[in-house]
């Protein structure tokens, strides 16, 4: 895996993934930025949410469950001192579908957290990561 991060100006950078996708990162005005893009730590949080969501959908679909939507709502706490690392991350999944059973969704989330999601498993070695979910019947 490869990526490039190029400085634009102020505290703005353009990150480009090896697969050719780009994202703008920027800081707040009080840190020399113009607030024109996502913060780097927000990208890490989104990476955890994306990785976990990918797994949950993949597991449910492979099990031929009628999943229609999956939203991961993430909250995180950071240390008050520098470096302001994450100290806690919580993922709340809102999974929509037909006839989805609690134990099936719970199992998919646990498999992601314990076996498949590289991002959360890596961060989980130093950050307290928790999960819960709700199911919406559609």
Secondary structure, 3 states (H helix, E strand, C coil): CCEEEEEEECCEEEEEECCCCEEEECCCHHHCCCCCCECHHHHHHHHHHHHHHHHHHHHHHHCCCEEEEEEEEEEEEECCCCCCCEEEEEEEEEEEEECCCHHHHHHHHHHHHHHHCHHHHHHCCCCEEEEEEEEEEC
